[in-house]
Amino acid sequence: MDYSIIFVCLMGMGTVFFGLVCLIVLTTLLGRICGRKQQAVTTAAISAPAAAPAVNQQELIAAISAAIAEDLGTDITGIRILSVKKL
């Protein structure tokens, strides 16, 4: 059987189009299914809010300077943090 070039091209594009439509449908369905579970978890978390822990400024600076000293491979006494700004 001899197929024309146009027939082969159209069949290839049709197959790819059909595959992409199937992927879109599957991801939409899975997104809706997972969205329901996520929404239930989010609603439960919102209904019982936890109190935010108070941050001790000195402990925060100590933790930051220890991380910087570890990364640089130096002693913590060689690091001076002048200010900390929340971004």
C-alpha positions in Angstrom: 0.0 0.0 0.0 1.4 3.4 -1.0 0.6 6.3 1.2 1.0 9.9 0.0 3.2 12.3 1.8 0.3 14.6 2.8 -1.6 11.6 4.4 1.4 10.6 6.5 2.0 14.2 7.6 -1.7 14.7 8.5 -1.8 11.4 10.4 1.4 12.4 12.3 0.0 15.8 13.3 -3.3 14.3 14.2 -1.7 11.7 16.5 0.4 14.4 18.2 -2.7 16.6 18.6 -4.7 13.8 20.0 -1.9 13.0 22.5 -1.7 16.6 23.6 -5.5 16.8 24.1 -5.3 13.6 26.3 -2.5 15.1 28.4 -4.5 18.3 28.9 -7.6 16.4 30.0 -5.6 14.1 32.4 -3.7 17.0 34.0 -7.0 19.0 34.4 -8.7 16.0 36.1 -5.8 15.3 38.4 -5.5 19.0 39.3 -9.1 19.1 40.3 -8.8 15.9 42.3 -5.7 17.0 44.1 -7.2 20.5 44.5 -10.1 19.1 46.5 -7.7 17.4 48.9 -5.5 20.5 49.2 -8.5 22.7 49.8 -9.7 20.5 52.6 -6.2 20.6 54.2 -6.0 24.4 53.8 -9.4 24.9 55.3 -8.5 22.8 58.3 -5.3 24.8 58.7 -7.1 28.1 58.5 -9.8 27.2 61.0 -7.2 26.5 63.7 -4.4 29.1 63.4 -1.3 28.6 65.4 0.3 31.4 67.3 3.5 32.7 65.6 6.5 32.1 67.8 8.3 35.2 69.0 11.8 35.6 67.5 14.6 36.5 69.9 16.7 39.0 68.0 20.0 37.9 69.7 19.3 34.3 68.9 18.6 35.2 65.3 21.8 37.1 64.9 23.7 34.3 66.5 22.2 31.8 64.1 22.9 34.0 61.1 26.5 34.6 62.1 27.1 30.9 62.8 25.8 30.0 59.3 28.0 32.7 57.7 31.0 31.5 59.7 30.4 27.9 58.6 30.0 28.9 55.0 33.1 31.0 55.0 35.1 28.5 57.0 36.2 31.2 59.6 35.7 31.6 63.3 32.5 33.2 64.5 34.4 35.9 66.4 35.6 37.3 63.1 32.1 38.2 62.0 30.3 41.3 63.0 26.7 41.8 61.9 25.7 45.4 62.1 22.0 45.2 61.1 19.3 42.8 60.1 16.5 43.8 57.9 13.5 41.7 57.0 12.9 41.4 53.3 
